[in-house]
Amino acid sequence: MLLQHRRTRLFSSYCYGTSAGNYGYRISPLEQIVRDECKSGKVQKLEDGLRCFDQLILERPLPSDSTFNHVLGSLSKIKCYTDVIKLPSETWVLFAWRDYKERTGEVGRALQLKNNMSRWNCRPDAVSYCAIIDTLCKGGLVNEALVLFSEMHRGSNVVPTVTVYNSLINGLCNSGRLDEAKRVFDEMVSRGISADVITYNCIIDGHCRHGQWEEARSYFDEMMDRGISPDRITFSILIDSLCKDGMTEDAWGLFKLMDKLNIKPNQITYNSIIDGLSLTGRMLEAVKLFDSMVDKGLQPDVISCSILIGGYCKNRKLDEAVQLFKKMKLSGLKPTVVTYNILLAGLYRDGRMQTANNLFIEMQTLGLSPNISHTAQSWTGTAKMDT
């Protein structure tokens, strides 16, 4: 392909005109070649399109918007670019790369973009830095993200936004570096950048997942005091954490607070609180909440049913567990291997060998494999019970 040829000054001359769409504008030789490549379908993979960008961005003056749109259109046709967004040329490249890295998860691509932007003489703006830092954090390369963040601070024309800080805080929290996340949080506030609900959700989630409930509660109270309204995600994080730690009463209090604040819980929220109630033996409340989902416009899913079946089994209510298992199948929900394993273990533990064996055969017929260790433990418990 011609785009693989060495760059020469031949491709940097315009006959006349300064911008696309102006009468009398004539495209450069390079633009014509790129357009022909796009029209003939020679842009068959992402790298082909990026080579086009590489060539075009080095042109001075920059090529017309129309030529860039040809390349973006070709990338869209091969499903490398979901939305053709009209942006300045330096950020077009960013969005093409960002769409690709989001779908592939290739952190190296984000770093390559940063290097290419420097080579293309494109100064990264706040949006560029944000996208690359976010990619690095999600890929676990938090140290690299911090280095880039420091570089961003040194740029006199680039001011970090709350979105950049959110990415860093989330990455640090996911890595268990909560003290550093707090320092970044405090730095953001000291710079006059207001935290938003996403900021608090990130840092609350980090503390919850690492068992630091008191710190999470402190940030929740702080956001309320600052007039930042918690959203559904905030409550779901807290309720799930409380339920897993056996603090069901506190979780139930937050669930009621959601209703007072007119924040509608979703299936994740319901599943968490139902699980918490089930684990603490409060089955009547769990069942009532399960049934109320339909009244709220939410249809119980496989996870909801599996949780309640698990609660029934744990509380030795096997008849109810089997009945719900049959009901979910009649409603069109397909039990997963997890659902089968939960019920199978409960049946063995309760000594209902024939029903358990029938369920075991049904699993094999469907090509599902039971959890051997779980089943063995249930068999052992049954044997001890029989003796």
Disulfide bonds with the S-S distance in Angstrom:
none
